[in-house]
Each structure stands twice: as structure tokens, then as C-alpha cells.
Amino acid sequence: MERIRQYFLFNDRRTDFRTEILAGATTFLSMMYIVIVNSTAFYAGGMNFGGVYIATILATVIATLIMGIAANYPIAVAPGLGINAYLVYVVIFSQGIPWQQALGIAAMAAALFTILSLTPLREMFINSIPESLKKAIAAGIGLFITLIGLVSGHIVVDSSATLIAIGSFEDPVLMMTLTGLFVTMVLFVLDIKGSIFIGMVVTAFAAWVLGYWTLPREILSTPIGFDKTFMQLEFDFSPTNLMIVFTILLVTLFDTTGTMLGVGQQAGLIRDGKFPNLKSALLADSIGSLAGAFAGTGPTSAFVESGTGVAAGGRTGFASVVTAILFLALLFLQPIAEAVSSIPAVTAPALILTGCFMVTDFAQIDWKDYTEAFPAFLTMIFMPFTYSITNGVGVGMISYVILKFVTGQWRDIHPMLAIMAVLFTLQLLY
């Protein structure tokens, strides 16, 4: 036990086993919803639920263990809700790319992310994107995810007159979604740990009472379905797929870096502006994404819900080890997870509220400088209204470069940003 204390720097970070175990369990309860939400999304995209369920857990365990043991951070890593929603609803659904190729795209992005994490290119890449566009990309993805949740929860429906409209309040799915949404929001404002998960449980219970689903005969079982997704990825190096690789890489870089900086600041791990063991932390995410793609799920990302564990006192990677062990135990709860996933109202509130968490920094954009405001606005709006993150990022970068150039502020244009704007222009045209 003493070796563990010394390795994880318990004394330096003023913590103990009890606090770290509690923090790891708190993070687990706050983010375990991702196992059901992610598996349900890829199942809708044509994949085997059990295979994605197992792959999601394995990717989470591998990445979180690396984050805890190698980087010594109380940060959990799992398949990201935003980027995987993009992979399913845009890449697979809208663009008609087979899920096998989608996994191949995710693997290519993860491989590039690993290379960038080992070289100074990663820092150069991130620094080339202006802060206004970084915030707009996060906000746009948030709105995009919210729209997906509203549609899956039947709150927003098609309309021949107005394109979209509010759903019918006689629809039980809509009513269950609203119930789960308000329960989750109330739990959040009351600062109840694991709010999203508890909201999902309440919604599932309501659906069971109303007879919309039944408990499976088995609660515990041996995991099945992994052979349906393991090593099933395919590689296609077409220009369209390569642009998707670029988009996934871009979003993953911003998402992971932003989360680690935020949680690291909260935990007091950033000193003199420096993030210790940053390379190991970034490798945790990239290796998790690689493992996930080969196992049968999408890219991983540092989870902002790790902040709940930090708030509970977590200061070392031992908390992440606890979180990983608890996720591993979920492997044997596959039957109940699969039963719950059949009700869209269970996962819709999590998708809807994720948007709220992702738009918070949008207010920090300088709205009086139109060379910053217009591109940021277009970035955010194009994502949900064109149902494409790629379109939003592309239009934002192109408009930023054009506006800065015509106003004589060409020094604000990083050369790499200009190259990306040209690439996006070619992608949108051809």
C-alpha cells in the first residue's frame, strides 16, 4: 500500500485512499451513461449492440488506466459523445459511409493524433486555430448534439410547412423524454452526483411502469457480440474520408486539450502554467482511440465529468484506476443495458443537456470585432442547420481567413490555418 501511496504522490497532493476511491466512484457514476448512449448510437448505425458495448468499455478502461498510471491524473477517458454522434449521424447516416469504413476513419485520426502527441506539431496545430473559432467549434457541436437528442426524443419532428416543429404531447416517448430532462436538470441544480445516470434510471423506470419495456430474464451474463465488431474496420483513402479524418482529428484535439486544462486547473495540477506529464496524458487519449477503433467504437476523449471526481477530492491517477475498474465490472451487465437502450427517451436528455455544457465559452468571444464574431457565428450555426460538423468548421475557417485578409489583418492568419481554409474550400466545392 505504501508503494501505491508513493507512486501516486498521495503526500504531495494531500490525499488518501478513501478520498481517491470516493472520487473514482463519483466520476464513474457521473459518466457511466456513455456506455449505453454510445452503444445505442452505433447500434442505430448498423453495428452490433453487444460488440459496441464491450468495445466502449474496453476503450474506456485502457485509456483511463493509461491516464491514471502513466500521467497520474484524476481524469477519465471514454468514447466522446460529441465526436461519436458525428461519426454515426453524419458520417454513417447522412454520408452513407459504411460503419466499417467509419471505424477505419477513426483509426486513421487516432494514429495521426498519436504522432502529433509525440511531436511539437500538435501544439502548432492547436495554436493555428484562433480562440474564437475554438469556442465556436465546441458550441456548434453542442447545438448539433442537442438537435440529435431533441429528434431522438421526439421533441422535434419533421414538418412539411416549417421543416421542423414540436412533437405531439400525446406521444409517450416525448413525455418520457421531458420527464427525464426535467429530472436530470433538477438533480444538476441541486448538485446531486451522477445526475445524468440517475435521470436515465428514472426515465427507464417510468418506461417500465408504463409497459414500454420489460426487464430481461438475465441481469448478469457473459459479454457477447465482440466478434461482430473486433477488427472489422476498413480503410478507404478517398478525399471525402480524408477530410472526415481531418475533422475528427481537429475536434478531438480541442476537446481533449480543453477538458484536461479545465480539470487540471480545478485539481490544482497546473503549476506555473505548465501541465506535468502532458505527453502521457495525450497518449492516453490517442491510444484509447486506436484501441476503440480496432475493438469497434469511435474516438475517445477526456471527460469533463471527471470534474465531479475532482470536486469529491480526487487529486491523483489512483482515482482514474478506480474508475477504470468499475467500468470493467459493467461488462457483465450487458443484458439490462441492451434492454434500456431500446427506449430513445432514456438517452435523449443526456444528449440535449450536453449541448448546454459545450456552449458556455461562446460568450467569451469578442462580439464587437466582426472579423472574429462572424466566422464564429457561422461555425456554430452551420453545424446543426447543415447537419454537419465539417461544414461548420470549414465555413468558419474560410470566412475567418477572408475577413482578416480584406481588413489588412493578415498577420492574424496562421499559415497552417490558411492551408486548412484552402483544403476546406476544395472539400466544399468538390
C-alpha positions as CSV (number, residue, x, y, z in Angstrom):
1,M,0.0,0.0,0.0
2,E,2.9,2.3,0.8
3,R,4.3,1.8,-2.7
4,I,1.0,2.9,-4.2
5,R,0.9,6.0,-2.0
6,Q,4.4,6.9,-3.1
7,Y,3.8,6.2,-6.8
8,F,0.7,8.3,-7.0
9,L,2.2,11.1,-4.8
10,F,-0.5,10.9,-2.2
11,N,1.5,13.1,0.3
12,D,2.5,15.7,-2.3
13,R,-1.1,16.1,-3.4
14,R,-2.5,15.9,0.1
15,T,-4.9,13.0,-0.4
16,D,-5.6,9.4,0.9
17,F,-7.0,6.1,-0.3
18,R,-10.5,6.8,0.9
19,T,-10.7,10.1,-0.8
20,E,-9.3,8.8,-4.1
21,I,-11.7,5.8,-4.1
22,L,-14.7,8.0,-3.5
23,A,-13.5,10.4,-6.2
24,G,-13.1,7.5,-8.7
25,A,-16.5,6.1,-7.9
26,T,-18.1,9.6,-8.3
27,T,-16.6,10.1,-11.7
28,F,-17.8,6.6,-12.7
29,L,-21.4,7.4,-11.6
30,S,-21.3,10.7,-13.5
31,M,-20.2,9.3,-16.8
32,M,-21.3,5.6,-16.9
33,Y,-24.2,6.8,-19.1
34,I,-21.8,6.9,-22.0
35,V,-21.7,3.1,-22.2
36,I,-25.4,3.0,-23.1
37,V,-25.6,6.2,-25.1
38,N,-22.6,5.3,-27.3
39,S,-23.7,1.7,-27.8
40,T,-27.2,2.8,-28.7
41,A,-25.9,5.3,-31.3
42,F,-23.7,2.9,-33.1
43,Y,-26.4,0.2,-32.9
44,A,-28.6,2.7,-34.8
45,G,-25.8,2.9,-37.4
46,G,-26.0,-0.8,-38.1
47,M,-23.5,-2.2,-35.6
48,N,-24.0,-5.0,-33.1
49,F,-25.0,-3.5,-29.7
50,G,-23.1,-6.1,-27.7
51,G,-19.9,-5.6,-29.7
52,V,-20.0,-1.8,-29.3
53,Y,-20.9,-2.1,-25.6
54,I,-17.8,-4.3,-25.0
55,A,-15.6,-2.1,-27.2
56,T,-16.8,1.1,-25.4
57,I,-15.9,-0.4,-22.0
58,L,-12.5,-1.7,-23.2
59,A,-11.5,1.6,-24.8
60,T,-12.6,3.4,-21.6
61,V,-10.6,1.0,-19.3
62,I,-7.4,1.1,-21.4
63,A,-7.4,4.9,-21.9
64,T,-8.3,5.7,-18.3
65,L,-5.7,3.3,-16.9
66,I,-3.0,5.0,-19.0
67,M,-4.2,8.4,-17.9
68,G,-4.1,7.3,-14.2
69,I,-0.9,5.2,-14.1
70,A,1.3,7.0,-16.7
71,A,0.1,10.6,-16.3
72,N,-1.2,10.4,-12.7
73,Y,-4.2,12.5,-13.4
74,P,-7.7,12.0,-11.9
75,I,-9.2,12.2,-15.4
76,A,-11.3,9.5,-17.0
77,V,-11.2,8.9,-20.8
78,A,-14.0,7.3,-22.8
79,P,-15.6,7.4,-26.3
80,G,-16.6,11.1,-26.7
81,L,-20.3,11.7,-27.0
82,G,-20.0,14.6,-29.5
83,I,-17.4,13.2,-31.9
84,N,-19.1,9.8,-31.9
85,A,-22.5,11.3,-32.6
86,Y,-20.9,13.0,-35.6
87,L,-19.4,9.7,-36.7
88,V,-22.8,7.9,-36.5
89,Y,-25.3,10.6,-37.6
90,V,-23.3,12.4,-40.2
91,V,-20.6,10.0,-41.5
92,I,-22.7,6.8,-41.4
93,F,-26.2,8.1,-41.8
94,S,-26.0,11.3,-43.8
95,Q,-23.0,10.5,-46.0
96,G,-23.8,6.8,-46.3
97,I,-20.3,5.6,-45.4
98,P,-20.3,2.0,-44.1
99,W,-19.6,1.7,-40.4
100,Q,-16.6,-0.4,-41.1
101,Q,-15.1,2.5,-43.0
102,A,-16.1,4.9,-40.3
103,L,-14.1,2.8,-37.8
104,G,-11.2,3.0,-40.3
105,I,-11.5,6.7,-40.4
106,A,-11.5,6.9,-36.6
107,A,-8.3,4.7,-36.5
108,M,-6.5,7.0,-39.0
109,A,-7.4,10.0,-37.0
110,A,-6.2,8.3,-33.8
111,A,-2.9,7.4,-35.5
112,L,-2.3,11.0,-36.5
113,F,-3.3,12.2,-33.1
114,T,-0.6,9.8,-31.6
115,I,2.0,11.2,-33.9
116,L,1.0,14.8,-33.1
117,S,1.1,14.0,-29.4
118,L,4.7,12.9,-29.7
119,T,5.9,15.9,-31.7
120,P,5.7,19.7,-31.5
121,L,3.2,19.6,-34.4
122,R,0.3,19.1,-32.0
123,E,1.0,22.4,-30.2
124,M,1.5,24.2,-33.6
125,F,-1.7,22.7,-34.9
126,I,-3.8,23.9,-32.0
127,N,-2.2,27.3,-31.9
128,S,-3.0,27.9,-35.5
129,I,-6.7,28.0,-34.7
130,P,-7.9,31.3,-33.3
131,E,-9.6,31.2,-29.8
132,S,-12.9,32.5,-31.2
133,L,-13.1,29.5,-33.6
134,K,-12.1,27.0,-30.9
135,K,-15.0,28.2,-28.7
136,A,-17.4,28.3,-31.7
137,I,-16.5,24.7,-32.7
138,A,-17.3,23.5,-29.2
139,A,-20.6,25.4,-29.2
140,G,-21.6,24.2,-32.6
141,I,-21.0,20.6,-31.7
142,G,-23.1,21.2,-28.6
143,L,-26.0,22.5,-30.6
144,F,-25.6,19.7,-33.0
145,I,-25.8,17.1,-30.2
146,T,-28.8,18.8,-28.7
147,L,-30.6,18.7,-32.0
148,I,-29.9,14.9,-32.2
149,G,-31.3,14.5,-28.7
150,L,-34.4,16.5,-29.5
151,V,-35.1,14.5,-32.6
152,S,-34.5,11.1,-30.9
153,G,-36.7,12.1,-28.0
154,H,-39.5,13.1,-30.4
155,I,-39.5,16.7,-29.1
156,V,-38.6,18.0,-32.6
157,V,-40.3,16.4,-35.6
158,D,-40.4,16.9,-39.4
159,S,-42.9,19.4,-40.7
160,S,-43.9,19.9,-44.4
161,A,-44.9,23.6,-43.6
162,T,-42.0,24.7,-41.3
163,L,-39.3,22.0,-41.9
164,I,-39.3,21.2,-38.1
165,A,-41.9,21.5,-35.4
166,I,-42.6,20.4,-31.8
167,G,-43.8,16.9,-31.4
168,S,-47.2,15.8,-30.1
169,F,-47.7,15.7,-26.3
170,E,-49.8,12.6,-26.8
171,D,-46.6,10.8,-27.8
172,P,-45.4,8.8,-24.8
173,V,-41.7,9.0,-26.0
174,L,-41.9,12.8,-25.9
175,M,-43.4,12.8,-22.4
176,M,-40.8,10.4,-21.1
177,T,-38.1,12.5,-22.7
178,L,-39.4,15.6,-21.0
179,T,-39.7,13.8,-17.7
180,G,-36.1,12.6,-17.9
181,L,-34.9,16.0,-19.0
182,F,-36.5,17.9,-16.1
183,V,-35.5,15.3,-13.5
184,T,-31.9,15.5,-14.7
185,M,-31.9,19.3,-14.7
186,V,-33.3,19.4,-11.2
187,L,-30.7,16.9,-10.0
188,F,-28.0,19.1,-11.6
189,V,-29.0,22.3,-10.0
190,L,-29.3,20.5,-6.6
191,D,-25.7,19.3,-7.2
192,I,-26.6,15.6,-6.9
193,K,-23.7,13.4,-8.1
194,G,-24.4,11.2,-11.0
195,S,-27.3,13.4,-12.2
196,I,-27.3,12.1,-15.8
197,F,-27.2,8.5,-14.7
198,I,-30.0,8.9,-12.1
199,G,-32.1,10.7,-14.7
200,M,-31.7,7.8,-17.1
201,V,-32.7,5.4,-14.3
202,V,-35.8,7.4,-13.5
203,T,-36.8,7.5,-17.2
204,A,-36.2,3.8,-17.7
205,F,-38.3,3.1,-14.5
206,A,-41.1,5.2,-15.8
207,A,-41.0,3.4,-19.2
208,W,-41.1,0.0,-17.3
209,V,-44.1,1.1,-15.2
210,L,-45.9,2.2,-18.4
211,G,-45.1,-1.1,-20.1
212,Y,-42.8,0.2,-22.8
213,W,-40.1,-2.3,-21.9
214,T,-39.6,-5.3,-19.7
215,L,-36.7,-6.4,-17.6
216,P,-34.5,-9.1,-19.3
217,R,-34.6,-12.6,-17.9
218,E,-30.9,-12.2,-17.0
219,I,-29.3,-9.2,-15.3
220,L,-25.8,-10.6,-15.3
221,S,-24.3,-12.5,-18.3
222,T,-21.1,-13.3,-20.1
223,P,-20.3,-10.5,-22.6
224,I,-21.3,-11.4,-26.2
225,G,-21.1,-9.8,-29.6
226,F,-17.5,-8.7,-29.6
227,D,-16.7,-10.9,-32.6
228,K,-19.1,-8.8,-34.6
229,T,-17.1,-5.6,-34.2
230,F,-13.5,-6.6,-33.3
231,M,-11.1,-5.9,-36.2
232,Q,-13.9,-5.2,-38.6
233,L,-12.7,-1.8,-39.7
234,E,-11.9,-1.0,-43.3
235,F,-9.6,1.7,-44.7
236,D,-10.6,3.9,-47.7
237,F,-8.3,6.8,-48.5
238,S,-10.8,8.8,-50.7
239,P,-10.7,12.6,-50.5
240,T,-14.0,12.6,-48.6
241,N,-12.8,10.2,-46.0
242,L,-9.6,12.0,-45.5
243,M,-11.5,15.3,-44.9
244,I,-13.5,13.4,-42.2
245,V,-10.2,12.2,-40.7
246,F,-9.1,15.8,-40.5
247,T,-12.4,16.9,-38.9
248,I,-12.2,14.2,-36.3
249,L,-8.6,15.0,-35.5
250,L,-9.4,18.7,-35.2
251,V,-12.4,18.1,-32.8
252,T,-10.5,15.5,-30.7
253,L,-7.5,17.8,-30.3
254,F,-9.7,20.7,-29.0
255,D,-12.0,18.6,-26.9
256,T,-9.3,16.6,-25.1
257,T,-6.9,19.6,-24.5
258,G,-9.7,21.8,-23.3
259,T,-11.0,19.2,-20.8
260,M,-7.6,18.4,-19.5
261,L,-6.7,22.0,-18.9
262,G,-10.0,22.7,-17.2
263,V,-10.0,19.6,-14.9
264,G,-6.2,20.0,-14.3
265,Q,-6.8,23.6,-13.2
266,Q,-9.6,22.5,-10.9
267,A,-7.4,19.9,-9.3
268,G,-4.5,22.3,-8.9
269,L,-2.2,20.2,-11.0
270,I,-1.1,23.1,-13.4
271,R,1.7,25.0,-11.8
272,D,3.4,28.0,-13.4
273,G,1.3,27.5,-16.5
274,K,2.8,24.0,-17.0
275,F,1.0,20.7,-17.3
276,P,3.2,17.9,-15.9
277,N,3.2,14.6,-17.8
278,L,1.2,16.2,-20.6
279,K,2.6,13.8,-23.3
280,S,1.5,10.8,-21.3
281,A,-2.0,12.3,-20.9
282,L,-2.3,12.9,-24.6
283,L,-1.1,9.4,-25.4
284,A,-3.8,8.0,-23.2
285,D,-6.5,9.6,-25.4
286,S,-4.9,8.6,-28.7
287,I,-4.1,5.0,-27.7
288,G,-7.7,4.7,-26.3
289,S,-9.0,5.9,-29.7
290,L,-6.8,3.4,-31.6
291,A,-7.9,0.6,-29.3
292,G,-11.5,1.6,-29.6
293,A,-11.4,1.7,-33.4
294,F,-10.0,-1.8,-33.7
295,A,-12.4,-3.1,-31.0
296,G,-15.5,-1.5,-32.5
297,T,-16.2,2.0,-31.3
298,G,-15.3,5.6,-32.0
299,P,-12.7,8.1,-30.7
300,T,-12.1,8.6,-27.0
301,S,-11.8,11.9,-25.2
302,A,-11.1,13.2,-21.7
303,F,-14.4,13.5,-20.0
304,V,-15.5,16.8,-18.4
305,E,-17.4,14.7,-15.8
306,S,-14.0,13.9,-14.3
307,G,-14.6,17.3,-12.6
308,T,-17.1,15.7,-10.3
309,G,-14.4,13.3,-9.0
310,V,-12.0,16.2,-8.5
311,A,-14.8,18.0,-6.6
312,A,-15.1,14.9,-4.4
313,G,-11.4,15.3,-3.6
314,G,-9.6,13.3,-6.3
315,R,-6.1,14.5,-6.9
316,T,-4.1,11.5,-8.3
317,G,-4.3,8.9,-11.0
318,F,-5.4,6.3,-8.4
319,A,-8.9,7.8,-8.8
320,S,-8.8,7.0,-12.5
321,V,-7.7,3.5,-11.7
322,V,-10.8,3.1,-9.5
323,T,-13.0,4.4,-12.3
324,A,-11.5,2.0,-14.8
325,I,-12.1,-1.0,-12.5
326,L,-15.7,0.0,-12.0
327,F,-16.2,0.3,-15.8
328,L,-14.7,-3.2,-16.3
329,A,-17.4,-4.5,-14.0
330,L,-20.1,-3.2,-16.4
331,L,-19.1,-5.9,-18.9
332,F,-21.4,-8.3,-17.1
333,L,-24.4,-6.0,-17.1
334,Q,-24.9,-6.2,-20.9
335,P,-28.5,-7.6,-20.9
336,I,-30.0,-4.7,-18.9
337,A,-28.0,-2.1,-20.8
338,E,-29.3,-3.5,-24.1
339,A,-32.9,-3.5,-22.8
340,V,-32.7,0.1,-21.7
341,S,-31.1,1.2,-25.0
342,S,-34.3,0.3,-26.8
343,I,-36.0,3.4,-25.3
344,P,-34.8,6.6,-27.0
345,A,-36.2,8.7,-24.2
346,V,-33.6,7.3,-21.8
347,T,-30.6,8.7,-23.7
348,A,-32.2,11.8,-25.2
349,P,-31.9,14.0,-22.1
350,A,-28.2,13.3,-21.9
351,L,-27.7,14.4,-25.5
352,I,-29.8,17.5,-25.0
353,L,-28.1,18.7,-21.9
354,T,-24.6,18.0,-23.3
355,G,-25.2,20.9,-25.6
356,C,-25.6,23.3,-22.6
357,F,-22.2,22.2,-21.2
358,M,-20.5,22.8,-24.6
359,V,-21.8,26.3,-25.4
360,T,-20.7,28.1,-22.2
361,D,-17.4,29.5,-23.6
362,F,-19.3,31.0,-26.6
363,A,-20.0,34.1,-24.5
364,Q,-16.3,34.9,-24.3
365,I,-16.0,35.7,-28.0
366,D,-15.3,39.4,-28.8
367,W,-18.7,40.2,-30.5
368,K,-17.6,43.8,-31.3
369,D,-14.9,42.6,-33.6
370,Y,-16.8,41.3,-36.6
371,T,-13.8,39.6,-38.1
372,E,-13.9,37.3,-35.1
373,A,-17.7,37.3,-34.5
374,F,-19.0,36.5,-38.0
375,P,-16.8,33.4,-38.5
376,A,-17.6,32.2,-35.0
377,F,-21.3,32.6,-35.6
378,L,-21.2,30.8,-38.9
379,T,-19.2,28.0,-37.4
380,M,-21.7,27.4,-34.7
381,I,-24.9,27.8,-36.9
382,F,-23.7,25.8,-39.9
383,M,-23.2,22.6,-37.8
384,P,-26.8,22.0,-36.7
385,F,-28.5,23.6,-39.6
386,T,-26.5,21.7,-42.3
387,Y,-26.3,18.6,-40.0
388,S,-22.5,18.6,-40.4
389,I,-19.6,19.5,-38.2
390,T,-17.3,19.5,-41.2
391,N,-19.3,22.2,-42.9
392,G,-19.3,24.4,-39.7
393,V,-15.5,24.1,-39.2
394,G,-14.9,24.7,-42.9
395,V,-17.1,27.7,-43.4
396,G,-15.7,29.2,-40.1
397,M,-12.1,28.9,-41.2
398,I,-12.7,30.1,-44.7
399,S,-14.6,33.2,-43.6
400,Y,-12.0,34.0,-40.9
401,V,-9.2,34.0,-43.4
402,I,-11.1,36.1,-45.9
403,L,-12.3,38.7,-43.4
404,K,-8.9,39.1,-41.8
405,F,-7.2,39.4,-45.2
406,V,-9.6,42.0,-46.7
407,T,-9.3,44.2,-43.5
408,G,-5.5,44.1,-43.6
409,Q,-5.1,41.9,-40.6
410,W,-3.3,39.1,-42.5
411,R,-0.7,38.8,-39.7
412,D,-3.5,37.2,-37.6
413,I,-3.7,34.4,-40.1
414,H,-1.5,31.5,-39.2
415,P,0.0,29.8,-42.3
416,M,-1.4,26.4,-41.2
417,L,-4.9,28.0,-40.8
418,A,-4.6,29.4,-44.4
419,I,-3.7,25.9,-45.7
420,M,-6.7,24.4,-43.9
421,A,-9.0,27.0,-45.3
422,V,-7.9,26.1,-48.8
423,L,-8.4,22.4,-48.1
424,F,-11.9,23.0,-46.8
425,T,-12.7,25.2,-49.8
426,L,-11.8,22.3,-52.1
427,Q,-13.7,19.9,-50.0
428,L,-16.9,22.0,-50.0
429,L,-16.6,22.6,-53.8
430,Y,-15.8,19.1,-54.9
